[in-house]
């Protein structure tokens, strides 16, 4: 079961901005400039996913060099990844779902963990485990705004960060929900802008996202 401090930390991070960018970093050299652009645009919480070999080094670089950034790790699937992310300097961890091994590891871990859920049964299970903030994933495929409204009826004590199929065209409809704390999305860091080092474009996208709420 997460402790009160971990729960408070997750709630704080989810409230920093309406969007938590979900970032894929292929080259460590891009990480610092990208993160500085997001922070300058008003988006401090940054989820760097473990989808590339560069991810942990990117987290380490952002944690060490980018003032104001709250760097997290995404796509955490194993206890070993949770440990590695903590050692790299991650401030929070996110998973697409949950598993018995990961739940067990997270109970006594220093790193606040945001587990994923897509159904009422998964939400109930994580609620029994002590979680009050969950990742709703894959948001659009799992029913989107209507599904979150439905879950909010019988489970009003849960808050969500919705991710999956969310972009600038539909993010505002999610953010109107009372049980939605933030959305996650990759549109703030387009691959071509990252590859070319177009930090001004990323900062502009971050500023627009900041204005969604």
Backbone bond lengths (Angstrom), bond angles and torsions (degrees), N, CA, C in turn:
res aa  C-N    CA-C-N  psi(-1)  N-CA   C-N-CA  omega(-1)  CA-C   N-CA-C  phi
1 X - - - 1.461 - - 1.528 109.52 -
2 X 1.341 118.58 131.84 1.466 120.01 178.81 1.526 110.05 -66.85
3 X 1.344 116.60 147.91 1.457 118.93 177.98 1.532 110.41 -83.96
4 X 1.327 115.12 171.19 1.465 119.59 -175.56 1.519 111.83 -61.68
5 X 1.330 116.72 -36.10 1.465 119.69 -179.56 1.521 111.38 -66.07
6 X 1.328 117.41 -40.87 1.461 120.75 178.22 1.523 110.95 -64.05
7 X 1.333 116.59 -42.93 1.462 120.18 178.83 1.522 110.68 -63.08
8 X 1.339 116.35 -42.46 1.460 120.07 179.38 1.528 111.09 -65.02
9 X 1.328 116.53 -38.18 1.464 120.39 178.77 1.522 111.26 -62.99
10 X 1.318 116.58 -45.00 1.462 120.21 179.12 1.524 111.42 -62.78
11 X 1.330 117.01 -42.76 1.460 120.19 178.69 1.529 110.43 -62.85
12 X 1.324 116.49 -40.35 1.465 120.74 178.68 1.526 111.28 -63.10
13 X 1.322 116.31 -46.63 1.467 120.50 -179.14 1.521 110.92 -62.52
14 X 1.331 116.75 -42.11 1.467 120.56 -179.87 1.525 111.80 -65.95
15 X 1.333 117.04 -22.01 1.450 120.37 -179.08 1.522 114.64 -94.78
16 X 1.330 117.83 -0.13 1.461 120.39 -177.54 1.526 112.75 -67.06
17 X 1.321 117.06 -34.16 1.468 122.41 -179.10 1.519 107.83 -159.66
18 X 1.328 118.51 159.62 1.464 119.47 -178.85 1.523 114.14 -68.43
19 X 1.328 117.31 -19.21 1.466 120.74 -176.64 1.526 109.91 -127.24
20 X 1.331 115.17 134.56 1.460 121.78 168.63 1.526 106.58 -107.28
21 X 1.316 118.78 109.02 1.460 119.47 -178.12 1.524 111.60 -66.78
22 X 1.314 115.17 136.02 1.462 122.58 176.52 1.529 106.25 -99.58
23 X 1.334 115.12 110.27 1.459 120.86 -165.90 1.527 111.35 -113.12
24 X 1.321 115.88 132.68 1.463 122.41 172.19 1.522 107.44 -108.22
25 X 1.334 116.61 119.24 1.463 121.43 -178.24 1.523 109.21 -110.95
26 X 1.321 115.83 116.30 1.466 120.69 178.44 1.519 112.47 -88.44
27 X 1.334 116.46 -28.36 1.462 121.22 -178.80 1.524 109.43 -130.24
28 X 1.308 115.76 127.80 1.470 120.58 -178.78 1.530 110.90 -57.75
29 X 1.315 117.03 -32.41 1.471 120.87 -178.06 1.527 112.69 -60.18
30 X 1.333 117.46 -21.11 1.461 120.43 -179.34 1.526 112.61 -85.72
31 X 1.318 117.34 -17.77 1.462 120.76 -165.70 1.524 113.24 -63.51
32 X 1.316 117.53 -47.06 1.460 120.50 -174.26 1.524 111.41 -67.80
33 X 1.338 117.60 -46.60 1.454 120.25 179.19 1.514 112.24 -61.73
34 X 1.325 115.85 -41.32 1.460 121.24 178.54 1.527 110.47 -61.73
35 X 1.324 116.79 -48.29 1.461 120.61 -178.26 1.524 111.59 -64.88
36 X 1.326 117.05 -40.47 1.475 119.81 178.43 1.524 110.94 -62.47
37 X 1.321 117.46 -37.30 1.465 120.78 178.53 1.526 111.02 -65.84
38 X 1.334 117.41 -41.47 1.456 120.94 178.74 1.524 111.19 -64.53
39 X 1.325 116.55 -45.10 1.464 120.48 179.72 1.530 110.48 -63.43
40 X 1.327 116.71 -41.90 1.467 120.46 178.67 1.525 111.55 -61.76
41 X 1.322 116.36 -30.75 1.459 120.79 178.59 1.518 114.10 -84.67
42 X 1.334 117.19 0.90 1.463 120.16 176.50 1.505 115.11 95.82
43 X 1.330 117.56 16.19 1.463 122.43 -179.49 1.533 108.17 -118.85
44 X 1.332 118.71 92.03 1.461 120.10 -174.15 1.522 115.77 -85.42
45 X 1.336 117.81 -31.66 1.470 120.31 -179.12 1.519 109.32 -82.91
46 X 1.323 116.71 123.98 1.469 122.19 -172.92 1.518 108.66 -131.38
47 X 1.317 116.22 121.99 1.468 121.73 178.40 1.531 109.34 -98.93
48 X 1.322 116.59 111.07 1.465 121.73 176.08 1.523 107.61 -97.18
49 X 1.310 116.10 119.98 1.465 120.41 -172.86 1.529 111.96 -83.83
50 X 1.321 114.35 148.98 1.468 120.51 178.34 1.531 110.64 -85.21
51 X 1.313 115.81 52.41 1.466 120.79 -179.30 1.521 111.90 -104.42
52 X 1.320 116.40 -3.70 1.461 119.80 179.05 1.523 109.66 -134.71
53 X 1.322 115.24 161.00 1.462 120.23 178.74 1.525 112.00 -67.64
54 X 1.321 117.15 -18.86 1.463 121.12 -177.35 1.524 113.18 -86.79
55 X 1.313 118.28 -6.46 1.461 121.37 -168.09 1.529 113.90 -59.67
56 X 1.314 117.99 -49.96 1.467 119.88 -176.77 1.522 111.85 -65.10
57 X 1.320 116.77 -40.12 1.461 119.38 177.23 1.526 110.63 -66.44
58 X 1.328 117.08 -34.19 1.459 120.66 177.08 1.519 110.50 -65.40
59 X 1.326 117.21 -43.11 1.467 121.56 176.84 1.522 109.88 -60.32
60 X 1.308 116.19 -44.09 1.465 121.29 -179.83 1.534 110.59 -60.58
61 X 1.314 116.86 -42.77 1.466 121.15 -178.70 1.524 111.61 -67.21
62 X 1.310 116.65 -44.61 1.475 120.12 -179.92 1.524 110.58 -65.12
63 X 1.331 116.61 -43.31 1.465 120.27 179.90 1.526 111.34 -60.55
64 X 1.316 116.90 -35.33 1.465 120.89 -175.80 1.516 113.70 -85.56
65 X 1.346 117.24 -28.58 1.466 119.17 -166.02 1.524 116.35 -119.19
66 X 1.335 118.24 -12.67 1.468 119.19 -173.27 1.523 110.45 -110.36
67 X 1.311 115.18 102.72 1.456 120.60 179.57 1.525 109.98 -65.82
68 X 1.321 116.45 133.59 1.456 121.25 178.27 1.507 114.66 90.68
69 X 1.321 117.45 -11.64 1.463 120.05 179.52 1.523 110.75 -80.59
70 X 1.317 115.84 139.77 1.461 122.56 171.89 1.524 105.04 -113.64
71 X 1.308 116.09 93.31 1.462 119.95 -171.07 1.523 110.50 -89.39
72 X 1.322 115.01 132.59 1.459 121.70 177.31 1.509 111.09 -123.02
73 X 1.301 114.77 174.76 1.459 121.72 -179.01 1.520 108.98 -120.46
74 X 1.327 115.78 136.40 1.457 120.48 179.20 1.517 112.07 -116.13
75 X 1.316 115.52 169.18 1.462 123.71 179.99 1.532 111.02 58.87
76 X 1.336 115.90 41.08 1.462 120.96 176.32 1.530 108.31 -80.06
77 X 1.339 115.51 120.40 1.463 120.80 -175.24 1.524 113.33 -116.06
78 X 1.341 117.81 -17.33 1.463 120.74 -173.95 1.523 111.07 -136.72
79 X 1.329 117.89 157.74 1.461 120.62 173.63 1.525 112.76 -58.29
80 X 1.331 117.71 -36.15 1.461 120.23 179.38 1.525 111.18 -62.71
81 X 1.316 117.72 -37.67 1.460 120.56 177.93 1.524 111.11 -68.05
82 X 1.322 116.77 -35.81 1.460 120.99 176.54 1.532 109.81 -61.24
83 X 1.325 116.41 -45.68 1.467 121.36 178.24 1.524 111.46 -62.36
84 X 1.324 116.35 -46.35 1.466 120.43 -177.47 1.522 111.46 -63.36
85 X 1.313 116.89 -39.29 1.463 120.81 179.99 1.523 111.13 -66.33
86 X 1.325 116.85 -41.39 1.462 120.98 177.62 1.527 110.45 -61.12
87 X 1.312 117.13 -44.29 1.458 121.24 -179.84 1.530 111.87 -66.75
88 X 1.335 116.50 -27.60 1.465 120.78 179.50 1.529 112.47 -79.39
89 X 1.337 117.24 -12.75 1.457 120.13 178.28 1.508 115.68 109.21
90 X 1.328 118.10 8.97 1.465 120.81 178.08 1.520 110.41 -63.00
91 X 1.331 116.00 144.28 1.467 121.93 179.72 1.528 112.30 -101.32
92 X 1.318 116.63 -15.54 1.464 120.89 176.07 1.518 108.20 -156.09
93 X 1.336 115.89 160.15 1.463 121.64 -179.15 1.521 109.16 -130.33
94 X 1.329 115.45 146.65 1.461 121.98 -177.78 1.522 109.07 -132.73
95 X 1.329 116.05 139.23 1.464 121.29 177.39 1.524 109.82 -128.02
96 X 1.337 117.32 151.64 1.465 119.72 178.59 1.519 113.13 -71.01
97 X 1.332 116.53 -20.80 1.460 122.01 178.47 1.512 108.62 -153.31
98 X 1.327 115.94 -145.55 1.469 120.11 174.90 1.518 107.65 -149.30
99 X 1.323 115.22 162.07 1.456 121.21 177.64 1.521 107.87 -144.55
100 X 1.330 118.72 158.65 1.466 119.49 179.31 1.525 113.39 -55.82
101 X 1.330 117.37 -42.00 1.469 119.96 -178.77 1.521 111.47 -66.95
102 X 1.319 116.34 -40.48 1.459 119.08 -178.47 1.531 110.56 -71.88
103 X 1.306 117.11 -38.55 1.466 120.43 175.69 1.527 110.56 -60.21
104 X 1.312 116.60 -43.26 1.460 120.50 -179.99 1.523 111.27 -64.23
105 X 1.325 116.57 -42.30 1.463 120.43 -179.90 1.525 111.72 -67.04
106 X 1.329 116.67 -38.29 1.459 120.52 -176.90 1.525 112.63 -70.55
107 X 1.334 117.73 -23.96 1.472 120.69 -176.85 1.525 112.25 -57.80
108 X 1.311 116.60 -39.48 1.465 120.85 -175.58 1.524 112.57 -111.87
109 X 1.331 116.61 16.28 1.463 119.59 -174.99 1.517 111.30 -93.15
110 X 1.344 115.75 149.67 1.460 120.23 178.48 1.527 112.61 -72.44
111 X 1.317 116.92 -25.05 1.463 121.26 -172.80 1.530 110.90 -84.63
112 X 1.340 118.50 119.67 1.461 120.27 176.57 1.529 110.37 -60.84
113 X 1.323 115.69 136.03 1.467 121.64 -171.87 1.512 111.12 -122.45
114 X 1.333 116.08 133.00 1.456 123.22 176.75 1.524 108.49 -108.92
115 X 1.337 117.97 100.85 1.464 119.71 -179.25 1.516 111.38 -82.17
116 X 1.325 115.97 156.37 1.449 121.17 -178.52 1.514 113.03 -97.69
117 X 1.338 115.61 151.54 1.464 122.51 176.86 1.520 108.46 -150.74
118 X 1.332 115.51 150.08 1.461 120.10 179.22 1.522 112.72 -131.00
119 X 1.334 117.38 -7.46 1.457 121.39 -177.46 1.526 110.19 -131.51
120 X 1.345 115.23 163.64 1.463 120.03 177.50 1.527 110.95 -62.12
121 X 1.324 117.35 -37.88 1.469 120.09 -179.62 1.523 110.98 -64.75
122 X 1.331 117.40 -42.94 1.462 120.42 177.56 1.526 110.87 -63.52
123 X 1.323 116.28 -39.79 1.464 120.30 178.03 1.524 110.98 -63.35
124 X 1.329 116.84 -43.34 1.467 120.58 179.43 1.523 111.35 -62.77
125 X 1.326 116.25 -41.25 1.468 119.91 179.26 1.527 110.95 -62.15
126 X 1.327 116.90 -45.60 1.462 120.28 -179.27 1.528 111.13 -69.71
127 X 1.307 117.55 -31.47 1.459 120.85 174.52 1.531 110.26 -63.28
128 X 1.333 116.49 -42.66 1.462 120.67 176.18 1.531 111.67 -62.26
129 X 1.325 116.76 -29.50 1.463 121.28 178.67 1.532 112.59 -80.31
130 X 1.322 116.21 -4.30 1.458 119.75 175.70 1.511 115.98 103.61
131 X 1.329 118.02 2.88 1.463 120.94 -177.83 1.526 110.65 -86.02
132 X 1.335 114.91 138.61 1.464 121.06 179.73 1.524 111.89 -118.41
133 X 1.318 116.31 -10.91 1.461 121.69 177.06 1.519 107.57 -128.79
134 X 1.328 116.24 126.81 1.457 121.61 -175.87 1.527 110.21 -128.62
135 X 1.310 114.81 157.58 1.464 121.15 168.99 1.519 107.61 -87.72
136 X 1.321 117.43 124.67 1.464 121.16 174.71 1.515 107.94 -93.99
137 X 1.337 116.07 109.45 1.462 121.16 -171.76 1.525 110.43 -149.31
138 X 1.339 117.97 141.74 1.469 128.22 -7.56 1.523 109.91 -80.99
139 X 1.297 117.24 118.55 1.456 122.36 -165.39 1.530 113.79 -55.54
140 X 1.309 118.01 -57.89 1.465 119.98 -176.85 1.528 111.41 -65.13
141 X 1.321 116.87 -44.26 1.470 120.04 -179.25 1.518 112.23 -66.00
142 X 1.346 117.38 -26.66 1.465 121.54 -178.21 1.526 112.86 -89.93
143 X 1.312 117.48 6.44 1.460 119.92 176.07 1.512 115.10 117.51
144 X 1.324 117.15 -6.17 1.445 121.37 171.99 1.523 115.32 60.51
145 X 1.323 115.29 -142.21 1.457 122.40 -176.78 1.523 111.28 -59.04
146 X 1.325 116.77 -42.06 1.465 120.08 -178.74 1.524 111.41 -62.32
147 X 1.329 116.91 -39.57 1.465 120.27 179.43 1.519 111.32 -66.14
148 X 1.319 117.16 -42.66 1.465 120.37 179.19 1.521 111.39 -65.24
149 X 1.333 116.76 -37.52 1.462 120.00 174.69 1.521 110.16 -61.18
150 X 1.345 116.11 -44.03 1.456 120.46 -179.09 1.518 112.70 -63.39
151 X 1.331 116.47 -43.25 1.464 120.71 179.65 1.530 110.83 -67.37
152 X 1.322 116.47 -33.17 1.458 120.31 -178.41 1.510 114.18 -65.67
153 X 1.323 117.33 -23.38 1.461 120.12 179.03 1.528 112.62 -62.97
154 X 1.347 117.66 -62.17 1.465 119.43 -179.10 1.521 114.72 -80.74
155 X 1.340 117.66 -14.89 1.469 121.04 -176.71 1.533 110.69 -127.48
156 X 1.327 117.12 60.09 1.472 119.27 -175.46 1.522 113.57 -69.90
157 X 1.340 117.51 -14.44 1.464 120.45 -178.99 1.521 112.98 -78.55
158 X 1.338 117.73 -6.81 1.460 121.53 -179.66 1.518 111.47 -96.37
159 X 1.343 115.83 139.48 1.446 122.04 169.79 1.525 109.09 -111.78
160 X 1.321 116.33 160.27 1.461 120.27 -173.80 1.531 112.03 -136.80
161 X 1.329 114.06 149.21 1.461 123.24 162.64 1.520 105.21 -112.35
162 X 1.315 117.42 112.89 1.460 121.56 -174.78 1.520 110.63 -92.24
163 X 1.328 115.99 132.35 1.463 122.36 -178.37 1.522 109.60 -142.51
164 X 1.317 115.75 142.49 1.461 120.27 176.79 1.507 111.45 117.49
165 X 1.325 116.39 99.67 1.462 120.22 -179.89 1.512 114.04 81.13
166 X 1.331 117.25 15.12 1.462 121.08 -178.89 1.524 109.16 -103.41
167 X 1.330 115.15 134.94 1.455 121.76 179.92 1.506 109.96 -145.43
168 X 1.317 117.36 -170.59 1.471 120.11 -176.45 1.522 113.92 -63.58
169 X 1.327 117.53 -22.07 1.462 119.92 -177.60 1.529 113.39 -80.16
170 X 1.338 117.79 -25.04 1.467 118.80 -177.53 1.521 114.46 -123.96
171 X 1.340 117.31 -1.80 1.463 119.57 -177.61 1.524 112.27 -60.78
172 X 1.325 117.51 -40.45 1.470 120.39 -176.58 1.516 112.04 -61.38
173 X 1.339 117.45 -34.20 1.472 119.60 -179.88 1.522 111.17 -67.24
174 X 1.325 117.29 -33.14 1.474 120.90 174.86 1.525 110.49 -69.65
175 X 1.317 116.12 -44.04 1.460 120.61 -173.09 1.524 112.76 -68.32
176 X 1.319 118.24 -11.99 1.465 121.66 175.74 1.533 112.09 -78.82
177 X 1.335 117.24 -15.20 1.458 120.78 -176.33 1.527 110.82 -73.30
178 X 1.328 118.42 138.28 1.467 120.35 -178.76 1.518 114.22 -67.89
179 X 1.343 117.51 -23.03 1.470 120.14 -179.76 1.521 112.95 -97.91
180 X 1.328 117.07 9.96 1.461 121.48 -178.97 1.527 109.25 -104.44
181 X 1.331 116.62 122.44 1.467 121.06 -178.20 1.527 112.04 -94.75
182 X 1.326 116.77 -32.40 1.465 121.77 -179.74 1.517 107.65 -168.05
183 X 1.321 115.84 167.12 1.454 120.88 171.93 1.521 108.30 -117.67
184 X 1.300 115.97 154.87 1.451 121.74 173.40 1.511 109.90 -113.48
185 X 1.311 116.67 145.91 1.453 119.01 179.76 1.515 111.96 -168.12
186 X 1.323 114.73 160.69 1.461 120.60 -177.28 1.522 113.12 -100.22
187 X 1.334 117.22 0.03 1.465 118.36 -173.14 1.525 113.29 -71.91
188 X 1.330 118.18 -15.64 1.466 119.79 179.09 1.527 112.74 -74.91
189 X 1.319 116.16 -19.34 1.469 119.90 -177.65 1.527 110.31 -128.50
190 X 1.334 117.75 70.14 1.469 120.09 179.25 1.526 111.22 -58.81
191 X 1.313 115.91 142.02 1.463 120.33 -175.46 1.521 112.12 -57.60
192 X 1.324 118.04 -39.47 1.460 119.20 -177.69 1.534 111.20 -68.62
193 X 1.335 117.08 -34.96 1.468 119.89 177.87 1.525 110.97 -68.68
194 X 1.320 116.13 -38.47 1.463 119.97 178.66 1.526 110.30 -66.22
195 X 1.319 116.17 -46.61 1.460 119.90 -177.06 1.528 112.22 -63.32
196 X 1.331 116.06 -34.37 1.472 119.75 -178.17 1.525 112.81 -90.92
197 X 1.338 116.88 -3.78 1.454 119.73 -178.47 1.514 113.47 68.94
198 X 1.328 116.52 32.94 1.462 121.00 -179.50 1.526 108.88 -84.71
199 X 1.338 115.41 73.63 1.461 120.35 -175.95 1.521 111.79 -69.66
200 X 1.301 118.36 -27.33 1.466 120.62 177.71 1.528 110.55 -63.50
201 X 1.309 116.99 -40.24 1.467 120.74 178.06 1.524 110.75 -65.09
202 X 1.323 116.66 -42.40 1.461 120.10 179.56 1.523 110.81 -66.36
203 X 1.330 117.16 -39.05 1.461 119.67 176.37 1.529 111.13 -62.26
204 X 1.332 116.76 -40.54 1.465 120.51 178.67 1.535 111.09 -64.75
205 X 1.319 117.07 -40.65 1.466 120.32 177.35 1.528 110.70 -64.85
206 X 1.324 116.26 -37.49 1.466 120.18 177.69 1.524 110.91 -64.87
207 X 1.322 117.25 -43.00 1.467 120.40 179.30 1.531 110.96 -61.84
208 X 1.314 116.08 -40.54 1.473 119.46 177.73 1.523 111.26 -64.62
209 X 1.331 115.93 -39.87 1.461 120.12 178.84 1.529 111.47 -66.94
210 X 1.319 116.65 -38.89 1.469 121.37 176.95 1.514 110.81 -56.76
211 X 1.330 116.82 -34.18 1.459 121.27 -177.65 1.513 115.07 -80.78
212 X 1.333 116.99 1.29 1.463 118.99 -179.64 1.533 112.59 -69.79
213 X 1.333 116.43 -20.53 1.481 118.26 178.72 1.517 108.84 -133.56
